[in-house]
Amino acid sequence: MSNRTAGAEAGPPAGGRGGVRAAAYGRRRFAHPGADLGASVGASLGAILAAPLALCGAIAPAAAQVPYTTAIEGAPGGLAAELNLVSELKKGLREYPTRAALRRAAEMDAATIRKALSDAGYYAASVKAEVGLEGAADGAAEGGEAKDSETPAARVAFKVAPGPSFFITEHRVIYGDDFEGRPASFEEAGLKTGAAADGAALRLRQLEFLNHLLENGYPDAKIVSRRAVADLDEGTATAVFTFRSGPKARFGEIAFEGLEKTRPSYLRRLDTWETGEDYDQSKLAAYRDRLAATGLFSTIDPTIGERGEDGLAPVTVRVVERRRRTIGAGASFSTDEGPGGRLFFENRNLFGRGENLRIEGRGSELEQSLNFNAARPAPRLSGEFFANLAFLNETTDAFNARTLSIAGGVSRGWLDDRLETRGALALETSSVESDAEDRERTYFVSSPLSVSWNSENDLLNPTRGVNAAFTVTPYTGSDTFVQSTLAGRARTHVGANDRFTLAGRALLGATIGDGLLDLPRNKRYFAGGGGSVRGFGFQEAGPLDEAGDPLGGRSLIEGAVEARAKVAKNIQLAAFVDAGSVSSSPFPNFTDEFFIGYGGGVRYFTPIGPIRVDAAFPLDQREADRAFQIYIALGQAF
């Protein structure tokens, strides 16, 4: 039985041509003194005669390149395409002036192919490069075209003898340093192994073992080497992995560098480990993610320090704080709402514990609002406490209303904050009038409860992910009823570089309690407008009263589909169909009349997000409906 280490290469024989030449140059030579003079004169004459010959060679045309074809013969069926990719001759990107140069390139390719076979688990493979003449009928060169039809083509054949496909029977772990307590095998580390002997499989197992060390107390763990010891007779191999672990460490105290406003006590409450716990690289990464999620820092660099005699290693976090104050503005336009805009001021980290204050004003011809939002993180709860004070003025065809509300509550994030639950208590009062004689003042206490899932990757131009939410809000006070909504949106891509996008959204709303006539108008559901059913005016995709004003309903159905195609680097075209139905029944009624709008638009991508321009038309235009609507805004519709 014979053994060898995979990947080991044999050197040139000791008695090769190079050794003979060196011995000849080393011999002493005895000659008459005149021989030296003759040699000197001969050398001078040779230099004089060689000069014009060298000049002629410089202006002579370049030698014709050697055309050639290549073939890899005997490759295992599943590796033929991969071996073609590693062969430089097969790619045909270079030309060779002589057959000797072509032969040297073929020998280098043979070594590369042999290594690729070894990486695939064929440790006993041999590859021989043969360079010969191509037949007269084979004039077309596969690896490169002939430069001179009179130069005979060469044929390079790689003769592959792959041998058996080896499989791993043992995984051995070796350490290059001396510390106690480390796992001595994959089994002891609780890691699975397999029989695959290719380089990718061995590399994956090596990384899994390294991660085990990094997540179980060894911050200095490193890979040293990997090899396979093959048994050529049996077709089996032993995988040998060498690591350095360094000494074991436990988490110590956290120190910060670069803090200006933020309090260290707040950041320590975000930690993902207990002091004295074994070092775990994944927990250090999770802590960095928590710090990033606060939005307070532009740079975060946590590192583990030197271990003390007690084995505790301090964690040092170097940070650069972001600017704490932001002022922003936005603008929009639509034919149903007219020009609109918003202005906001945000102050992050107000008192050094991640508090956030945002003041935002919005305005259009139909709605004007002013909102004060404050939030304070609750690290131990993985959420935040929030409060809101808002004033809203609505002047629509359906009603006029002025509402003042105040609310406070708590939220919590789950599953890396993609899932969020929120609960609040709110007080509000409204002055509502539908005509000169119908005015009322309402007072409500409500407790909005919601569950939402958001895995979208961008606010203004999401390209992947899903956004869905379910909300239930019980009201009591002037009336008693419960409203609930279920909404969701998603998209999919097809084509090269996600050229085509198909996006969709849906919304369902229901009201249990009061009848339609008893329900305050500003608590009814309406459809129509740029954020609802495009093609219809604001709140107008539904039943109208005798004066042509929207009546609203107790339930709502909305849906939209939009197809987008990128036609240039920064330009995307879109076509869409929106539909909606408003009903007086408490639950969505799919048998009621649906209002459908359709249209198209263009999106121009800017560094801050796409600028969207849409034109929409009602499918069945009523006398009260406009022939079309135009919408201009920042960001995708959904």
N, C-alpha and C positions, 0 to 999 in steps of 0.2 A: 504494500500500500504506500502511495507517495503523497506527500503534502506540499503545498506551496501557499504563499501569501498572495491573494489577488491584487493585481495592479503592480506587482514587482516587475521591473524591467531588467533584462540581462545586459551588461556592458559589452563593448567590443572585445574580441579575443586579444590576449596579451601579445600574440605574435602577429598582429595585423600589419598592413602596409606601412602605417605610420611608424611602427616600431622599427621595421627594417630600414626605412629612410633615415631615421635618427641615428641608427648605428653606422650607416654609410657616411654620413656627414661627420661622424666623430672619428673616423680613421685618420691617422697621420699620413700625409702625402710627401714623398721625397722626389725632388726634380732638380735639374741643372739650373743655375741662376739665370741663364738666358731665357729659360721658359717663362719666367715672370715678366721679363721685358716684352717678349712676344705677345704674351697674354694682354699686357697693357696696351700695346700698339693695336692689336686686333680689336680690343674693346673700343678704342677711339675711332678707328675706321668704321666699326659697326655702327657707332652712334651717328657718324656723319651720313652713312648710307641710309640709316633708318629714318632720318628726319623727313625726307621727301615722301618716303613710303607711308609714314604716319599721317602726313598731310593729305595724301591721296585717300587714305582710309577715312579721314574725317569728313571729306566731301563726298565720299561714295554713298550710295543709297543704303539704308538700314537692311540688315539681313531679314529675309522673310520669316515670319513666325511659323511655328510648327502647328498645323491643324491637327486636332485630335478628337477622338470619341472616348467616352468612358462607360464602363459597365461594372456593376457590383454583382458578382455571381455567388450564389450559395447562401445569401442572407436569410435568416429565419423569416418566415412569412409575415409576422407582425411587426418586423423592424425594418423592412426594405425601405419604406418611405423615410423613416428617421435617419437611416444611414446615408441616404442620398442628400439629406440636408446638412450633414456634418462634413461632407466631402467638398473641399475647395475646388477640385477639378470638375466635379459635377456641376457646380454653380457656374463655371465658365466665365468668371469675372477677371481673370488674368490671362496674359499671353506669354508663351515661352519661346525664346529665340532658337534654342537647340534641343535636341532630343535628350541630352544629358540633364539639362535644366528641368525638362518635363519628368524625367525619371526621379530626380531628387524630390520634386513636388509630390509624385506618386508615393514615394516612401514615407513622406510626412503624412500624407492622407491615410496610408495604411495604418500608421500608429494611432491616428485619431479615430479611425473606424474600430480598431481593436479596443481602445479605451471605452468607446460608446457601447460595444458589446459587453465589456466587463461591467459597466454601469447598469446594464440590463440584466445582469445575472449570468452571463456566459463567460465564466472566469477562465475556461480552458480554450477560448477561441484563438484562432490564428488567422492572420490576414496576410496574403502575399500579393504584392503589386507586380504585374507583368506588363511591360511596355513593348509592343511589337508594331508591325506595319498593318495598316488597314487595307482591306481588299480594294481593288480598283473601283468596284461598284459602290463602295461606301464613301463617296466623296463628301457628303454632308457631314460636318463635324458636330457632334452632339454637345460637346463642352465648349466650343468656340468655332467661329467660321474661319476658313482658310484665307490667308492674306495673299497667297501666291499659288495659282493652280498647278505650278510645276513642282511645288514642294510636296512630297508624299505624306499622306495623313498617317498619324500614329493612332494606335488603339491601346488604351490603358484599361486593363482588366484587373479588378480586385478579386482574388480568389479567397472566399471566406469559408473557413471550416469552423462553425460555431461551437462544436462540441455540445455537451449536455447543458441544459438549463438547470443551474444549481438552485437548491433551496436551503434555507437556514434551519438548522436543527438546534442551535444553541445561541443564546445571546449572553455575552459575558461583559461585565462591567469592571473596569479597572480605574483606580484613582491615582493621579500623579502627585498627590500630597497625602499627608498622614494626619487624619482627624477621625474621631470616633463618632458613632451614632448615625452614620450615613447608610442609606439602603445599599446593600451589596449586590442586588439583582433587580431585574424588572419585576419579578414576582413579589419581592419584598416591598417594592414601591407601589404595588397594586396596579401595575400597568400591563396591558395585554401585548403580546407579541404575535408575529405571524411567520409564515414560511417564505414569504416573498424575499428574494435576494437582490432585487434591482436597487440602484442607488437612491432613487426617490423614496422607496419604502424604508431603507436603512436610515436615510436622513430624517425622515419623519419620526421614527422611533427614537433617534438620538435627541431630537428637539423635545419630544414628549418627556424623556427622562430629565433633560436639562430643566424644563419648566417645573417638573416635580421638585427638583432641588431648590429652584428659585422660590417656589411657593411653600416650602417647608423648612425655612430657616437658614438658607444659604444664599445670601445676597451676592457673594463673589463667585458663584458657580460659573464655570466656563467649559466649553468643549475643547479638548486637546486634539483628538484624532479619531478616525474610524477606519476600520479595515475588516476584510473578510478572509479567514483562513480556510482555503478550499481543500477538500479531499477529492482529488481528481478521479480516483477509482470508484468512489461511491456517488459522486455528483452532489455531495452535500458540503455545507460550509458552516463555520462558526463566526458569528458577527462579534467583533471585539470593539467596544466603545471605551475611550479613555476620557476622563473628566478631571477637573480640579474643582473642589468644592469650597475650599477655604473654611474658616471656623464658623460654627453655628452662631446665629445672632437672634436677639429678641428686640422687639420694638421698644425704644426708649421715649424720652420726652420730645415734643415737637417744638422747634424754634423757627422763627421767620426772619427773613431778610428782605428789606425793601418796602415794608408797610409804611403808609403815610397816615391815612384816615382810619383804616380798618382795625378793629380791635382783635388782638391775638386770641382772646378768650372765645370770641364768636367762631373763629376758624377752627379752633381745637374741638369745638362741639360737632364739627362736621367729620371728625375722624372715623375711619372704618375698622379700627382695631382697638384693643385694650392694651395699655402699657404692660409690658412683660410678656405679651403674646409672641409666639415664634414669628419671625419675619416671613412675610408673604408678599411677593411682588405684585400679585393681582390686587391685593388690598391697597398697596401704595398707588397703583394706577387708578383704582376706584376713588381714592381720596383726591387725586388730581382732577378726576372728572367732576367730583362734587364742587371743588373750588372753581372750576371752569363754569359750572352751571350757575353760579352766583352772578356771573356777568361783571364782576368787579375788576378782573385782571386781564391784561393783555399778554402777560408772560407768567407761566407757572412751571417751576423746575424743582420737584422734590427729590432729594438724594438721601441715602442712608450713610451715616457716619461710622467712625471707628468704634469697635466694640470695647466696652470697659471690662474690668476684671469680673464684673457680675454678669457679663454677656449682653448687657443692654447696649443698643446702638441708637444714638439720637437721630432724629429725622430733621433735616434742614430743608426748608421750603423757601426758595428765592422767587419773589414775585415782583411784577411791575403793575401798579394800579392804573386802570383806565381813567380817563376823564370822567368826573362824576356827574356833570351837568350836560344836558343835550337839549337843543331847541330844533324843532323840525316843522315842516309844513308840507301840505299836499293839496292837489287841486283835481277837480273832475268836472265833467259837463255831460248833461243828457237833455234831450228835448222835452222830457216829461218833468224833470226836476229843475232844469236850468243849471247855471253854474253853481259849483259847490267847492268847498275847501275845508281844510282843517289846519289847526295850529296847536302844537303841544310843547310842553316843557316837562323835562324829566330830571329828577335829582336822585341819583343812586347812592346808596350807602349814607343816608342822611345823618345817622348818629353813630356810624361805625360798626353796625351789626347787620349790614345788608339791607337796611330798610329802603323802601322805594316810594317816592312820591311822584305822581304823574298828573298833570293838569292838561286837559284837552278840550278844545272848543271846535265844534263842527257847525257848518252852516250851509244851507241851500234855500231855495225859494219856499220849500215845503217844510223843512225841519231845521231847527237850531237847538244846539245842546251845549252844556258846559258840565264837565265831569271832573271830580276830584277823586283820585284813587290812591290809596295808601296800602302798602303791604309790608309785613315783617316776617322774615323766615322763621320757621319752627324746625330746627335741625333734627331734634330728637323725634319729631313726628314725621320727618321727611315731607314736609309741606310748608304752609305759611298761613298766617292770619291776615285778613284783608278787611278793608272798610271802603265805603263808597258814598259820596254825596253827589247828586246829579239833579240838574234842571233841564227839562225838555219842553220845547214849544213846537207844536205841530199845527200846521195850517194847510189842510188838505180839502179836497172836494167832499170827503166823507164826514169830516168833523174838524173842529178846532179844539185843541186841548193844551193846557199848561200843567205840567206835572213836576212835583218836587218829591224826591225820594232819598232815603238814607238806608244803608244796609251794612251788615258786618257778618263775617263768617270765617270758616276755616277750610282749607283744602289739603289734600294729601296725594302724593304721587306714588305710583306703584310700577313695577316692571320697568325700571330705568326711566320713570316719569312719563312713559308713553300712555299709561292709564292714570287718570286723575278722577278723584271723587271730591265733590264740593257740597257744602251745606251752609246755608245763611239764614238770617232773619232780617226782614226788610219792612220798612214803614213807608207809605206813600200816600200822597193826596193829589187829586186832580180836579181841575175845573174843565168840564167837557160841554161843548155845545154843538149840536148838529144843525140847528137853524136858529133864527132869532128868538123863537119861543121855547126851544127845547134846550135848557141848560141844567146842569146838575153838578154838585160837588160830591166827590167820592173819597172815602178813606178806606185803606186796606192794610192789613197785616198779612204778610206772606212768608213762606219758608221755602225758597227754591232749593231743590236737591238735584244734583246732576252727576252722571257718570260719562266720561268721555275718553276716547282713544285717539291719539294723534301720533302717527309715525311718519308724517310728511317731512321732507328734508328742506323745505323752504317755505317762507310765508307768502311771498309774492309770486313765485314761479315754482311750485312743487312739481318735481318730475317723478317722484316715487312716494309710496306710502298711502295710508288711508286715514281719513279724518271722520270720526263718527261720534255722535253724542245723543244721550237720552236725558231729558229734563222733565221733572214733575214739580209743579208749583201750586200748592194749596193756597187759596185766598179766603180771608174772612174779614168782615167789617161791614161796609155798605151792602155787600152781597157775599154769598158763600158759593164758591165753585172751585174746580180743580182743572188746571190746564197742563197739558203735556205735549212734548214735541220729540220726534225722532228724526235725526238728520244724518246724512252721510255723503261722502264724496270720495272718488278714487279715479285712477287713470291707468292706462296700459300703453306700451310703446311697441312699435314694429318697425322693421327696416333698419338699414345700416345707420349707426350712430343715433338710434331712436328718432329717425326722421319723421315718422308719423306717430301721432298721439291720439288716442280715443279716451275722452274724459266724460265722466257722468256724475250727476248728483241727484239726490232725492230728499224730500222733506214731507213728513206727515205731522199734522197737528190735531188735537182733540180737546174738547171742553165738556166736562161733566158738571152739571149743576143747573144754573139758570138757563131759561129759554133765550132765544136769540133777542127778543125785544127787551128782555130784562138785563141783558148783558151790556155793560157800558161800551160805547163805540170804540174807545181807545183800548179795549181788551178783546176786541174781535180779531179774527184772522182776515187778512186781505192778501191778494196776489196781484202781480203786475209791477213792472219796473225793471231797472237794470240789474238788481240783485234778486229778481224773482222770475217773472215770465217776460222776457224781452219781446218787444213788438207791441206791447200794451202800455198804456200810461200807468203812472204810479197808483197802485191799489185798484186798477180798473179791470183786471182779468177776473171778473166775477159778476154776480147779479147787480143791476142798477135799479134805483128807485124811479119814480115818475119824473123827477127832475134831472135824471141822468147821473145821479151821484152814487158812488159805490155803497152797498149795504153791508158788506162784510159777512162773516159767518162764524159758526162755532167749530167748524173743522176745515182742514186744509190738506190738499194734495199738490205737491210740486215735483217736477222732474225735468231734467235737461240732459241732452247728449251733445257733445261738441267734438268735432274731428279737426285736428290741426296738422298742418304739413309745413315743415321748414323748407323754404325755397331759396334761402340765402343764409349767410352766416348769422345775420342779425334780424332776419325777417321771417315771420311765420304767418301763414294764412289759416283762417278758421271758418268752418261752417257749422251751424248749430240749429237745433230744434228744442224749444222750451214748451212745457205744457203745465197747466195748473187748473185746479177746480176748488171753489169755495162753496161750502154747503151749510145749510141751517141745521143739519143733523149733528149730534154730539161727536160721532166718530167719522172718520174719512169715508165718503160714499163714492165708490168708483163708478156708480151708474149716473151720477150727476153730469151736467154739461162740462166739458173740458174746453179751455181756451188755449189755443196753440199759436205760438209765434215762431218764426224762422228767420234766418238771415246769415250773414257772414261778416268777417272782419279781418283785420290785420294786427299783428303784434310786432312792435319794434323793440328789440332787446337792448337795454341800457345797463350800465354797471349797477344800478340800484334796483332794476326790475323791468319787466316788459311794459311798454306803453300800449294800451289796448284801445282800438277804435272799432266799434261794431255798428252795423246798420241792421235793424230788425223790422219785420213786417207781420201784422196779424194775419193768420190764415183765413179766418172768416171775419172780415171787417164789419163792425156795426156802424150805425150812423154817428154814434158818439166817439168812435175810435179814430185816431189819426192814421194816415196811410202808412207812416213809417216812424221809427224812433232811431235816434243816434245816441251812442254812448261813448264817452271818452274817459278813461280812468287809468290808474297805475296798477298793474298786477293782472293775473289771469282771472277770468270770471269765477273759476273753481278749479 
